[in-house]
Amino acid sequence: MLWKADPDHTELLRVVISEVPTARAFFEHFLADNAAFSIAEADEHWNEHGTPRTVVVLEPWATEQKRKYRFFCFPATPIPVGFIPRLEMENIHRYQFVMDPRDGLELLQFEANFLVFDSGGMPYSECFTTRQLWTVRPIPHAEQSHATSCELQVTFEIHFIGRPPLWAAVIKNRNLMEHRVALEGWLRGAHASLKPLSKQSAASRQVNSRDVRASAPGSLGADCGKSYRCGFESASFPVLLMIIILVANLVSEFGPISVTAAYHRYCPSIFSSIGWLGI
């Protein structure tokens, strides 16, 4: 039975990988215990434009086709020097091979559920989980008759635990960008790992408009040949987010009158450029 994406999902990637002929060949090259290009390798060596990650452990697949993957990540936040926030993330991986009832072809589905194992004191980091669903489908090869390639589709979902916080939209957009950046790195590494297997010309191996099709504005497929700079081209986004959270906490603790008085007395210039905070 096919796993379904949530109705509120976002499609992150749809790409044809011409060097991989079947779903099982895709699994062996990218997901198996002895994969030529593993997810852990992608996170450590091909994620230079995203949040830095350090792999803790990538367990081997268990008999029930599940495994755990843990890594540290170091998000950019306006924390005073001397304290570097560190999140320990745990991914629950599972996969299945399933026959598509529409055409009788064997598909591969790979699911990664992301959750915070240790928040390191980061606010709101434990109030949600995220999910990626990869579906690998064989399709006719674009240049070779009687041959197949694989089409990979990746979707993204975010699920809040309990009532969504006030900053739910900001959290979702931030996580969506992080997942896009990480996938962009994975895709570049994946193509590099497949070059020895490819018999096509260098030009046809590159990701272009023919083999990458984005389904939504701003999705990875439209810009996978470009480099992303995490944080909307600068660190301004996480800085503003943390300032908003800090002000909200201060108002909750001391009341709006005390916070307003302290602001006008000690730091009138800090929020001068963001008057929409209403202080």
Phi, psi and omega in degrees: 000129182293136171284141183253148172280154177297146178304333181264025183284166173238132176279119181271327190203140169217112188218144175262126177252099190289338183283347183252116188276332186223166178296322180290326176294323176298314180300314183296324184279327189245335191237342182295164179301325179254035183301143177293328178222100186270165176297323179298319178296321179297316182295322185276331189240349184233017183246037186292341180264357181250190178297128181303139181230143174234119184288133176266304179201141170239104184290154173290160179294134176276172184296333179273016176064040176229157174201165176246146179225122180240142175208156173267143170227153188235085183291148178279120179219157180280054179273142179304150179302138182109343177233113179252112181295139180224123176258136171256114183262145174237128176252133172258113181260145168208160180213164174207148167258131186216147178273131177282118183295342182286321184228000177076012180273148178276126179251158171246132172238132180234128182241134176234116176257121184260131173215158181274120178275323177216117187283338182063021179087005180287125181294142175068003185287341182255012184264008182204163171231160177232159183219134168247139175236117178259132175235122183249122185232128174289139178224162178300140179292140185290333187239346183239121178290152179061022177232163180232157170239182177240135172257127179252127173242132179236127176245158183232140176221152172231136182232122180273142180270113185078210182286130179300140179288173180301329185263025186303316182295320179295316179299317180296314181296321179296314180293324178300317178295318180299318180293322178297316181296316179297320178292325177299319176294317179300317184295318178296317177295322179298315179294323178295321181290338182267351183303319178297339182269345187278140176250008180271173177288163180298325182292320182285344178280341183289151176284123181219190186292343180283322186249003173231123182228118179271140182264349183220150178303135177082004181285164187300322186302329182287340186224028187291346176273358182255162177265133176267148170248112187299144177092035180054052175072002178193181178272007186295325183295308178297329178297312180297320180299315181291327177295317179299316180297318180298314181296318180298320179293320179296317179297319179295324184279316189248349182093152185294328182293314180295319180294318179298318179296317179296322179298311182292336182274318190252328187219061181292344184264346188297315183257017184297332182271356180228061183296347180291356176290341174084017181269000000 
